[in-house]
Amino acid sequence: MKYRDFLTLHVLHHAREGITGSFMMKELGRHGYKLSPGTIYPLLHELEKKGLLESREEIRNGRRVKVYTITDAGLTALEEGKEKLRELCEELLGE
């Protein structure tokens, strides 16, 4: 699993509730990732292009924002990724 795969799983996990790029930068920052807009937005666009996320525009606090939500394909990818992560953790941690 690559570093970017962990980011993708985290994004897909939160996208079940609807996310913005700025939310994800803050959320990932809480976990020690220091991401710039130049990193998170290309990732979101890539996931949308692959059909794992879909987006819509909303007005929040007087500003237009893009909100990303997970698709059915994204849910499938999330579950597959969680299973691979579970297997890796069991092997590494011996649980």
C-alpha angles and dihedrals in degrees: 000000000000127000089252090054090061090051090049092051091049092049093048091048093056095038089073085080098037122264142198126216092249091052091052093049089054094043094049089045088060087060095050099264114132105203129171126209085256088065105036100044095052088049092051091047091048092051090049091049089052090053095247094113135029126199141209133181121245135175112239122175089348093305129109110238134177113235118201124205131182121257128214088262088051091052090052091049090048093052092047091048092049090053092051090047091049091052091048093049092048091051095044097041097035095232 
